[in-house]
Amino acid sequence: MSLTNPVIPFSEPPYIAGLPSPYYSESHLRWQKACRAFISEHLLEQALEWDTEETVPEHVFTTFAKRGMLIPSLPAPLPVEWLKKVGIHELLGVVKVEEFDYLHSMIYSDEMARTGLAGPSGSMTTGMAFGVPPIFKFGNRQLQERFLPDLLLGNKRTCIAITEPEAGSDVANITTTATKTADGKHYIVNGSKKWITNGIWSDVSAMAVRTGGPGPTGLSMLVVPLKGYPGVSMRRLKVGGQVSAGTTFIELDDVKVPVENLIGKEGMGMRYIMTNFNHERLTIAIGATRQARVALSAAVEYVMKREAFGKPLVEQPVVRHRLAKAGALLESQWAWVEQFVYQMTKLPKDVADVELGGLTAMVKAQAGMVLNECAQTAQLLFGGNGYTKSGQGELVERIYRETPGIRIPGGSEDVMLDLGVRQLVKNFKAKTKAMERPKGSSKL
């Protein structure tokens, strides 16, 4: 893109606005253009209308599934063997599945969030993004063969089911139980799950259950059938934002699940969950940063044309000051996201989980704070129009209303900030201990 092309301030990441960047290859740039074209045609134009109606039509999910455009929501690197096995070799004809890295993933999440809303994209991708990875990462071969083909092709839908009415960020204390039958052939699942995105449409879920005693070592993960399954009842929840994402309350009453549906090993659920959280939190951070960009750039465009006291609002120093404060936060956040994702492309998965796990929590928390500042700034600058659920400020009003849906789900903000520092301190202590001279050693 030429540097001479006019771009509304704060409306695009610098690399799209034409500025040089060390991160992106030709593959990434081709992917961004292809993503933008596809998403603009099939999601962007009607996203606000669908979100107002609180449901994205089923045909949109089907279109994305048939074109393989749910797959990019998975963590990179992709499950190449399984994708090729089900006939998916490339995405939009521009990226081979084996070439897809976390920068491609970031570009996809950023483009999907250009609607300015988390609901429309989340209604389609949340199950794929967070419900499928535990199966291909930790499930055995028979489990993968039974579920992955239909899930990867979008023939069936799934969700991640962890949160409970009394256990949100406190994952270690979930109470939904899975008790083996006397013959050892089934688990009987009892309990409830709350705020489960996509749950209402899901055929199955990757669910956190308690198979053992209290605390994290008693947790496991199961593939639990949902829609239409005996003992399962589901209802949609009315939430303040992301209304089209299908937030669901699930009740489980003596639900009979084959033991073959165990993901990995009993007692390893907490490890699987926390590994999965890293991708969830990073995806939230990317999307929230773009939402902040949509809100703030809309405000810039508005104040350049809106006149008050005989001149455009942008000529008021107080208006420029507000935009500058929010814009500085936004571009700093995006620079951190880019740096973070680049590191993900260079570090082995096990190293990234340790070195970046705490930082993932922090970048997610920071994204919510930046979104809050940008959305609030936009709403204030739109004035009464930004407080109205229709008209030219409708999208800004909706984005600001959605802000708590970024700051709470995926790990509440204060919990994330605390977790981030605790993990950094833990890593420092571990490295310091590893450098200590063993007792009895004469080596300096």
C-alpha positions as CSV (number, residue, x, y, z in Angstrom):
1,M,0.0,0.0,0.0
2,S,1.3,3.4,-0.9
3,L,2.2,5.9,1.8
4,T,0.3,8.5,-0.2
5,N,-3.1,6.8,0.2
6,P,-5.2,8.6,2.8
7,V,-5.9,6.5,5.9
8,I,-8.1,7.8,8.7
9,P,-5.8,8.2,11.8
10,F,-5.8,5.1,14.0
11,S,-8.0,3.1,11.5
12,E,-5.4,0.6,10.5
13,P,-2.3,-1.1,11.9
14,P,0.8,0.6,10.6
15,Y,1.8,-2.3,8.3
16,I,-1.6,-2.0,6.5
17,A,-1.3,1.8,6.4
18,G,1.9,1.3,4.3
19,L,4.6,1.7,6.9
20,P,7.5,-0.8,7.0
21,S,7.4,-3.7,9.5
22,P,9.9,-6.4,10.2
23,Y,7.3,-9.0,11.0
24,Y,5.3,-9.7,7.8
25,S,6.3,-11.8,4.8
26,E,4.7,-11.8,1.4
27,S,2.6,-14.8,2.6
28,H,1.2,-12.7,5.4
29,L,0.4,-9.8,3.2
30,R,-1.3,-12.0,0.6
31,W,-3.3,-13.6,3.5
32,Q,-4.4,-10.2,4.9
33,K,-5.8,-9.1,1.5
34,A,-7.6,-12.4,1.0
35,C,-9.0,-12.4,4.5
36,R,-10.2,-8.8,4.1
37,A,-12.0,-9.5,0.9
38,F,-13.7,-12.7,2.1
39,I,-14.7,-11.3,5.6
40,S,-15.9,-8.1,4.1
41,E,-18.2,-9.9,1.7
42,H,-19.6,-12.6,4.1
43,L,-19.6,-11.0,7.5
44,L,-18.7,-7.3,7.8
45,E,-21.6,-5.7,5.8
46,Q,-24.4,-7.2,7.9
47,A,-22.6,-7.9,11.2
48,L,-24.3,-5.0,13.1
49,E,-27.7,-6.0,11.8
50,W,-27.2,-9.6,12.8
51,D,-25.9,-8.6,16.2
52,T,-28.9,-6.5,16.8
53,E,-31.1,-9.5,15.9
54,E,-28.9,-11.4,18.4
55,T,-28.1,-14.3,16.0
56,V,-25.9,-14.7,13.0
57,P,-27.8,-16.8,10.4
58,E,-26.7,-20.4,10.1
59,H,-25.8,-20.0,6.4
60,V,-22.9,-17.7,7.4
61,F,-21.3,-20.5,9.5
62,T,-21.8,-22.9,6.6
63,T,-20.2,-20.5,4.2
64,F,-17.1,-20.0,6.4
65,A,-16.9,-23.8,7.1
66,K,-17.1,-24.7,3.4
67,R,-14.3,-22.3,2.5
68,G,-12.1,-23.5,5.5
69,M,-12.4,-20.1,7.1
70,L,-13.1,-21.4,10.6
71,I,-9.8,-23.2,10.6
72,P,-7.6,-20.0,11.0
73,S,-9.2,-19.6,14.5
74,L,-7.2,-22.6,15.7
75,P,-3.8,-22.0,17.4
76,A,-0.8,-22.2,15.1
77,P,0.8,-24.4,14.0
78,L,-2.3,-26.0,12.6
79,P,-3.1,-29.8,12.9
80,V,-1.7,-30.3,9.4
81,E,-2.0,-34.1,9.3
82,W,-5.7,-34.0,10.3
83,L,-6.5,-31.1,8.0
84,K,-5.0,-32.8,5.0
85,K,-6.8,-36.0,6.0
86,V,-10.1,-34.3,5.7
87,G,-9.2,-32.6,2.5
88,I,-8.1,-29.1,3.6
89,H,-4.7,-28.3,2.1
90,E,-4.7,-24.5,1.9
91,L,-6.7,-21.5,3.0
92,L,-8.4,-19.2,0.5
93,G,-5.9,-20.5,-2.1
94,V,-3.1,-18.3,-0.7
95,V,-1.7,-20.1,2.3
96,K,-0.8,-23.8,2.7
97,V,-1.9,-25.2,6.0
98,E,1.7,-26.2,6.8
99,E,2.9,-22.6,6.3
100,F,0.3,-21.1,8.6
101,D,1.9,-19.4,11.6
102,Y,0.8,-17.2,14.5
103,L,1.1,-14.1,12.4
104,H,-1.4,-15.5,10.0
105,S,-3.6,-16.3,12.9
106,M,-3.3,-12.8,14.3
107,I,-4.2,-11.3,10.9
108,Y,-7.3,-13.4,10.7
109,S,-8.4,-12.4,14.2
110,D,-7.7,-8.8,13.5
111,E,-9.7,-8.9,10.3
112,M,-12.7,-10.7,11.9
113,A,-12.9,-8.0,14.5
114,R,-13.2,-5.2,11.9
115,T,-16.9,-5.5,12.5
116,G,-16.1,-3.7,15.8
117,L,-18.1,-6.4,17.6
118,A,-17.1,-9.6,19.3
119,G,-20.4,-11.3,18.9
120,P,-20.7,-12.0,15.1
121,S,-17.2,-13.5,14.7
122,G,-17.4,-15.3,18.1
123,S,-20.7,-16.9,17.2
124,M,-18.9,-18.9,14.6
125,T,-15.3,-19.3,15.7
126,T,-15.3,-19.7,19.5
127,G,-16.1,-23.4,19.5
128,M,-13.5,-24.2,16.8
129,A,-10.8,-21.9,18.4
130,F,-11.1,-23.3,22.0
131,G,-13.2,-26.5,21.9
132,V,-11.3,-28.4,19.2
133,P,-7.6,-27.9,20.3
134,P,-7.8,-30.1,23.4
135,I,-8.9,-33.0,21.2
136,F,-6.1,-32.8,18.7
137,K,-3.5,-31.8,21.3
138,F,-4.2,-34.3,24.1
139,G,-6.8,-36.8,22.8
140,N,-5.8,-40.3,21.8
141,R,-6.2,-41.5,18.2
142,Q,-9.6,-43.1,18.6
143,L,-11.0,-39.9,20.1
144,Q,-9.6,-37.8,17.3
145,E,-10.9,-40.1,14.7
146,R,-14.4,-40.0,16.2
147,F,-14.7,-36.3,16.5
148,L,-12.1,-34.3,14.5
149,P,-13.4,-34.9,10.9
150,D,-16.8,-33.5,11.5
151,L,-15.6,-30.7,13.8
152,L,-12.8,-29.5,11.4
153,L,-15.2,-29.5,8.4
154,G,-17.9,-27.7,10.4
155,N,-20.4,-30.6,10.0
156,K,-20.8,-30.5,13.8
157,R,-20.2,-27.7,16.3
158,T,-18.5,-27.6,19.7
159,C,-17.7,-25.3,22.6
160,I,-15.3,-25.2,25.5
161,A,-17.2,-25.6,28.8
162,I,-15.3,-24.7,31.9
163,T,-16.9,-21.8,33.7
164,E,-19.6,-22.6,36.3
165,P,-22.0,-20.4,38.3
166,E,-19.6,-20.5,41.3
167,A,-16.3,-21.0,39.6
168,G,-15.2,-18.5,36.9
169,S,-11.5,-17.6,37.0
170,D,-11.1,-20.0,40.0
171,V,-10.9,-23.0,37.6
172,A,-9.3,-25.3,40.2
173,N,-12.5,-25.3,42.2
174,I,-15.1,-26.3,39.6
175,T,-17.7,-28.7,41.0
176,T,-19.2,-30.5,38.0
177,T,-18.5,-34.2,38.6
178,A,-17.8,-37.2,36.4
179,T,-18.1,-40.5,38.3
180,K,-17.4,-43.8,36.7
181,T,-20.1,-46.5,36.6
182,A,-19.6,-49.7,38.4
183,D,-18.7,-51.5,35.2
184,G,-16.1,-48.8,34.3
185,K,-17.6,-48.1,30.9
186,H,-19.2,-44.7,31.4
187,Y,-18.9,-41.5,33.4
188,I,-22.0,-40.0,34.9
189,V,-21.7,-36.2,34.7
190,N,-23.6,-33.9,37.0
191,G,-23.4,-30.2,37.5
192,S,-23.8,-27.0,35.5
193,K,-21.8,-24.7,33.2
194,K,-22.5,-21.0,32.8
195,W,-21.5,-18.3,30.3
196,I,-20.6,-20.9,27.7
197,T,-20.1,-19.2,24.3
198,N,-21.7,-21.2,21.4
199,G,-23.1,-23.7,23.8
200,I,-26.7,-23.5,22.5
201,W,-25.6,-24.6,19.0
202,S,-23.0,-27.2,20.0
203,D,-23.3,-30.9,19.4
204,V,-20.5,-31.7,21.8
205,S,-18.3,-29.8,24.2
206,A,-14.7,-30.1,25.6
207,M,-15.8,-30.0,29.2
208,A,-13.8,-29.6,32.4
209,V,-15.1,-32.1,35.1
210,R,-14.0,-33.3,38.5
211,T,-13.0,-37.0,38.3
212,G,-11.0,-36.9,41.5
213,G,-10.6,-35.1,44.8
214,P,-10.5,-31.3,45.5
215,G,-8.1,-28.9,43.8
216,P,-6.5,-28.9,40.4
217,T,-5.3,-32.5,40.5
218,G,-8.8,-33.8,40.5
219,L,-9.7,-32.2,37.2
220,S,-10.1,-33.9,33.9
221,M,-11.5,-33.1,30.4
222,L,-14.3,-35.0,28.6
223,V,-16.0,-34.7,25.3
224,V,-19.6,-34.4,26.5
225,P,-22.5,-34.6,24.0
226,L,-24.9,-31.6,24.3
227,K,-27.6,-30.8,21.8
228,G,-30.5,-33.2,22.2
229,Y,-28.6,-35.6,24.5
230,P,-30.3,-37.2,27.4
231,G,-29.8,-35.4,30.7
232,V,-28.6,-32.2,29.1
233,S,-30.7,-29.0,29.1
234,M,-29.5,-25.7,27.7
235,R,-30.8,-22.1,27.6
236,R,-29.4,-18.9,26.2
237,L,-28.4,-16.2,28.6
238,K,-29.1,-12.5,28.1
239,V,-25.8,-10.7,28.5
240,G,-24.8,-7.1,28.2
241,G,-22.7,-7.5,25.1
242,Q,-21.7,-10.0,22.5
243,V,-25.3,-10.9,22.3
244,S,-25.1,-12.9,19.1
245,A,-22.4,-15.3,20.4
246,G,-24.9,-17.7,21.9
247,T,-23.9,-17.4,25.6
248,T,-25.5,-20.5,27.3
249,F,-26.3,-22.0,30.7
250,I,-25.9,-25.8,30.6
251,E,-27.4,-28.2,33.2
252,L,-26.2,-31.8,33.4
253,D,-28.3,-34.3,35.1
254,D,-26.9,-37.9,35.2
255,V,-25.4,-37.5,31.7
256,K,-24.0,-40.8,30.6
257,V,-20.7,-40.3,28.7
258,P,-18.5,-43.2,27.4
259,V,-15.1,-43.5,29.1
260,E,-13.6,-43.4,25.6
261,N,-14.5,-39.7,25.6
262,L,-11.8,-38.8,28.1
263,I,-9.4,-36.3,26.7
264,G,-5.9,-37.4,27.6
265,K,-5.5,-38.7,31.1
266,E,-7.5,-38.4,34.3
267,G,-6.2,-35.7,36.6
268,M,-4.4,-33.8,33.8
269,G,-7.4,-31.4,33.1
270,M,-5.9,-28.4,34.8
271,R,-2.8,-28.6,32.6
272,Y,-4.9,-29.0,29.4
273,I,-7.1,-26.1,30.4
274,M,-4.3,-23.7,31.2
275,T,-2.5,-24.5,27.9
276,N,-5.7,-23.8,26.1
277,F,-6.2,-20.5,27.9
278,N,-3.0,-19.0,26.4
279,H,-4.5,-19.2,22.9
280,E,-7.9,-17.9,24.1
281,R,-6.4,-14.9,25.9
282,L,-4.2,-13.9,23.0
283,T,-7.1,-14.2,20.6
284,I,-9.2,-12.0,22.9
285,A,-6.3,-9.4,23.0
286,I,-6.0,-9.2,19.3
287,G,-9.7,-8.8,18.7
288,A,-10.1,-6.3,21.5
289,T,-7.3,-4.2,20.1
290,R,-9.0,-4.0,16.7
291,Q,-12.3,-3.2,18.4
292,A,-10.5,-0.3,20.1
293,R,-9.2,0.8,16.6
294,V,-12.7,0.7,15.1
295,A,-14.1,2.8,17.9
296,L,-11.3,5.4,18.0
297,S,-11.0,5.8,14.2
298,A,-14.8,6.3,14.0
299,A,-14.4,9.1,16.5
300,V,-11.6,10.7,14.5
301,E,-13.8,10.6,11.3
302,Y,-16.7,12.1,13.3
303,V,-14.9,15.0,14.9
304,M,-13.3,16.0,11.5
305,K,-16.8,16.6,10.0
306,R,-18.9,17.5,13.1
307,E,-19.1,21.2,13.7
308,A,-19.7,23.0,17.1
309,F,-19.2,26.6,18.0
310,G,-18.6,27.4,14.4
311,K,-15.7,25.0,13.6
312,P,-15.0,21.3,13.3
313,L,-14.7,19.5,16.7
314,V,-11.2,18.4,15.8
315,E,-10.0,22.0,16.0
316,Q,-10.8,22.0,19.7
317,P,-7.6,21.3,21.7
318,V,-9.4,19.2,24.3
319,V,-10.8,16.9,21.6
320,R,-7.3,16.4,20.1
321,H,-5.9,15.7,23.6
322,R,-8.5,13.0,24.2
323,L,-7.7,11.4,20.8
324,A,-4.0,11.6,21.5
325,K,-4.2,9.9,24.9
326,A,-6.3,7.0,23.6
327,G,-4.4,6.7,20.3
328,A,-1.1,6.4,22.1
329,L,-2.5,3.6,24.3
330,L,-3.9,1.9,21.2
331,E,-0.7,1.9,19.1
332,S,1.4,0.8,22.1
333,Q,-1.0,-2.1,22.7
334,W,-0.8,-3.1,19.0
335,A,3.0,-3.0,19.0
336,W,3.0,-5.3,22.1
337,V,0.6,-7.7,20.4
338,E,2.7,-7.8,17.2
339,Q,5.9,-8.4,19.2
340,F,4.1,-11.0,21.3
341,V,2.8,-12.9,18.3
342,Y,6.2,-12.7,16.6
343,Q,7.8,-14.4,19.6
344,M,5.1,-17.1,19.4
345,T,6.4,-17.9,15.8
346,K,9.9,-18.3,17.0
347,L,9.7,-20.1,20.3
348,P,9.0,-23.9,20.7
349,K,5.5,-24.5,22.1
350,D,6.6,-25.8,25.4
351,V,9.0,-22.8,25.9
352,A,6.3,-20.3,24.8
353,D,3.9,-21.7,27.4
354,V,6.3,-21.0,30.2
355,E,8.0,-17.8,29.0
356,L,4.8,-16.2,27.6
357,G,2.1,-17.7,29.8
358,G,2.0,-14.9,32.4
359,L,2.5,-12.2,29.7
360,T,-0.5,-13.7,27.8
361,A,-2.6,-13.0,30.8
362,M,-1.2,-9.4,31.0
363,V,-1.7,-8.6,27.3
364,K,-5.3,-9.8,27.5
365,A,-5.9,-7.6,30.6
366,Q,-4.2,-4.6,29.0
367,A,-6.3,-5.1,25.8
368,G,-9.5,-4.7,27.9
369,M,-8.2,-1.5,29.5
370,V,-7.2,0.0,26.2
371,L,-10.5,-0.9,24.6
372,N,-12.3,0.7,27.6
373,E,-10.3,4.0,27.1
374,C,-10.8,4.1,23.3
375,A,-14.5,3.2,23.4
376,Q,-15.2,5.7,26.2
377,T,-13.3,8.4,24.3
378,A,-15.2,7.6,21.1
379,Q,-18.6,7.7,23.0
380,L,-17.8,11.0,24.7
381,L,-16.7,12.6,21.4
382,F,-19.8,11.4,19.6
383,G,-21.8,13.0,22.4
384,G,-25.5,12.2,22.3
385,N,-25.1,10.2,19.1
386,G,-22.7,7.9,21.0
387,Y,-25.3,7.2,23.6
388,T,-28.0,6.3,21.1
389,K,-28.7,2.7,20.0
390,S,-29.3,3.8,16.4
391,G,-27.9,6.3,13.9
392,Q,-24.4,7.3,13.3
393,G,-23.1,6.5,16.8
394,E,-24.8,3.1,17.0
395,L,-21.6,1.0,16.6
396,V,-19.7,3.1,19.1
397,E,-22.4,2.7,21.6
398,R,-22.4,-1.0,21.1
399,I,-18.6,-1.3,21.3
400,Y,-18.6,0.5,24.6
401,R,-21.4,-1.7,26.0
402,E,-19.3,-4.7,25.0
403,T,-16.2,-3.6,26.8
404,P,-16.9,-5.6,30.0
405,G,-17.3,-8.7,27.8
406,I,-13.5,-8.4,27.1
407,R,-12.5,-7.4,30.6
408,I,-14.2,-10.3,32.4
409,P,-14.4,-13.5,30.2
410,G,-11.3,-15.5,29.5
411,G,-9.9,-14.6,32.9
412,S,-11.1,-11.5,34.8
413,E,-8.9,-8.5,34.5
414,D,-7.6,-8.3,38.1
415,V,-7.0,-12.0,38.2
416,M,-5.0,-11.8,34.9
417,L,-2.8,-9.0,36.1
418,D,-2.0,-10.9,39.3
419,L,-1.4,-14.1,37.4
420,G,1.0,-12.4,35.1
421,V,3.2,-11.1,37.8
422,R,3.1,-14.3,39.7
423,Q,4.2,-16.3,36.7
424,L,7.0,-13.9,35.9
425,V,8.3,-14.2,39.5
426,K,7.9,-18.0,39.4
427,N,10.0,-18.1,36.2
428,F,12.7,-15.9,37.7
429,K,13.0,-18.0,40.8
430,A,13.2,-21.2,38.8
431,K,16.0,-19.8,36.6
432,T,17.8,-18.4,39.7
433,K,17.6,-21.8,41.4
434,A,18.9,-23.5,38.3
435,M,22.0,-21.3,38.4
436,E,22.8,-22.1,42.0
437,R,26.0,-24.1,42.8
438,P,25.1,-27.6,43.9
439,K,25.9,-28.4,47.6
440,G,29.3,-30.0,48.0
441,S,30.5,-28.8,44.6
442,S,33.9,-27.1,44.5
443,K,33.2,-25.4,41.1
444,L,33.0,-21.7,41.1
